[in-house]
Amino acid sequence: MLAFIRRTWLLWPAIGLLLVFFLVPSLDLIQASVMNPDFTLEHFERIADRKVYLAVFWRTLQVSLIVAFLAALVGYPIAYFINLQPRKTQFLLIFLIFIPLWMSVLIRSYAWMIVLGRDGIINTALLGLGLTEEPVRLLFTSGAVYFAMLQILLPVQIVTAYSAMTEIDMDLMRAARVLGARPWQALRRVFIPLSLDGTITGAIIVFMLSMGFFITPALVGGRQDMMLANLIEFQVERLNWSFASALAILLLLGTVLTVIVIRRLGNLITRRIA
Amino acid sequence: MTRRRHIFSAVLTGAVLGLATLGTAVADEIAVSGSGGVVAEVNEKYFFPAFTEDTGWTIKQVGAEAKRMAEIEAMVRAGNTVWDVSEISASDYPLAVKKGLLEPIDYALVDPDNKLPEMARKEFGVVAASYSTVLVQRLDKNPDGKKMESWADFWDVETFPGPRSLRGRPEYNLEFALLAEGVAKEDLYKILSTKEGVERAFAKLDEIKEHIPVWWTSGAQSVQLLSDGEVFYSTTYNGRVGKLQESGIPAEIIWNGGALHVSHVSIVKGSKHIEKAHDYIRIRTTRPDLELEYLKVLPYPNFAPGLFDQLDEAQAKQMPTYPANAEMQFSANEEFWADNIDWINERWNEWLLE
């Protein structure tokens, strides 16, 4: 017992913190969603009955998956490129990537309105070049939502993927070359399997953050680009805590299950290509 | 991982410190929660000094907008009311009353001479501001020689082509749709009280749906859309239009068919400074001299006795309660919305997804 305490005591503050500020509120949330004031499933029945909630849930899941996938795809080569630079340049590049993270999401969303709007940069250019007669609808579309969310979340992906790549011993690549692998082979058989885990972790973080997004889709999306968080916000505003909790549970379960699936799939792929 | 934990600790420390400050009640001070931004500045400049002069007490202002009701409910439930006075918006008032979050107003303290008109005196709050949800047009985007004058014009996409915007919520949009159909404003809520009436409004909204590329979610966004030329016609709050005009945008309010609302100042249930809270409410709602200064910045008048006698004509015409403007609008029925918003909003979201 004493040995156990001696080995783990450094963890206790963190566990205590999580218990008080995370676990207890989470349990409270679950309780609120099924009590009114006695046990009831009425809130979950309402979610199942009215098509809007599940429709928006699937939409949220779909948007988040696409954004996470795009972030992994775009972020990977960027992280790889940074990792190849000398130490000082790496630091500078990461710093540059961090800058937009310090800006408010609201401002970054508005910036997209300036780029994509009717009188925006792209439309002005298209009209000026005579490529179109009328301004093209770029803003207030699902495409705009994907673009804006990708741009906002990409730094998270790049930094996560990059930090995993810095752990990889580049001598392994040299060893592969010495043993006769071509550059592409060395990359595919050695580097990618070793770095994929970090990239998937990044994609998972991007996915989880996307699931809770609502300002950006509301600003740059069309009328159908609703996210579950928008519906939760409405319920909170109306002080319908129980129903808000039920929706939050739906969001939480959807997120956790999807993360598990992504992890499993990731492990499978990593093993396959290695 | 470590970085994230650092950020988390920092946020937590901040939160704990914040809670600690909230918990300490300073003697001779009341806490007033209200909107941030310009409203907060004007309060601080005119109403707070008058309160201090009158009572010797000071005011701590707390900015809270979107989550105000949630915070109030949390403090009332926890039995630790830290805000004494709060702004309560038109749409929040019925809910706050229903949930028992407010103290009744003692009019012997607020208005001893009985000078406030009946419509300013609510059981759990005094009207501190009136405002309108109105249609605004970009005059430079109108076809030559034409001007929108009604909701029927907003629906008329042949005569007035171009993108439009409405708020992404059912409140008042259903009324606007019925007005466009020619329903008299006296009949609006009678029609909306039945399911068929609500469906009738949705059917009318179907006509305009494809001409609305964006449904705004905040007042700031609605004026931004008009300012950027993203839309040519949009609803917004009347107080936002002055800023738009000042920035050189030829925008004009169409008072006809606007929704008139009133916002309140109330005392939060369990306040420990009830008497001083009444003092503040008295100063905020019954002093035309202070309200005149407020109106120079924000066209959201209250019912301070004699206020309109002291306004010059040009300024008075900008006010939602100026008789000629008020006549053309309808009084938004906030009780109707408080009772029906849950199911109508579900229908609304389904309609948006269609």
Contacts between the chains, C-beta under 8 A, distances in Angstrom:
chain1	res1	chain2	res2	distance
A	17	B	12	7.3
A	21	B	12	6.8
A	50	B	346	5.4
A	50	B	350	7.4
A	51	B	350	6.6
A	52	B	346	5.9
A	52	B	349	4.7
A	52	B	350	4.7
A	52	B	353	6.5
A	55	B	353	5.8
A	56	B	349	7.4
A	56	B	353	7.4
A	110	B	224	7.6
A	113	B	224	7.7
A	113	B	228	7.0
A	113	B	230	7.5
A	114	B	228	8.0
A	117	B	228	5.7
A	117	B	230	5.6
A	118	B	163	7.6
A	118	B	228	7.5
A	118	B	229	6.1
A	118	B	230	5.6
A	119	B	228	6.4
A	119	B	229	5.3
A	119	B	230	7.9
A	137	B	213	6.7
A	139	B	213	7.7
A	139	B	214	7.7
A	139	B	230	7.0
A	140	B	213	4.5
A	140	B	214	4.6
A	218	B	168	7.5
A	218	B	217	4.9
A	219	B	217	7.7
A	219	B	221	6.8
A	222	B	213	6.9
A	222	B	214	7.3
A	223	B	168	7.3
A	223	B	209	7.9
A	223	B	212	7.3
A	223	B	214	7.8
A	223	B	215	5.5
A	223	B	352	4.5
A	223	B	353	7.9
A	224	B	352	6.6
A	224	B	353	5.5
A	226	B	349	6.6
A	226	B	352	6.9
A	226	B	353	7.0
A	231	B	349	7.1
A	233	B	66	7.9
A	234	B	345	6.5
A	236	B	67	7.5
A	236	B	70	5.7
A	237	B	66	7.2
A	237	B	69	6.7
A	237	B	70	7.5
A	238	B	95	7.0
A	238	B	341	6.9
A	238	B	342	6.8
A	239	B	69	6.0
A	239	B	70	6.7
A	239	B	73	5.6
A	239	B	95	6.5
A	239	B	99	6.4
A	240	B	342	7.3
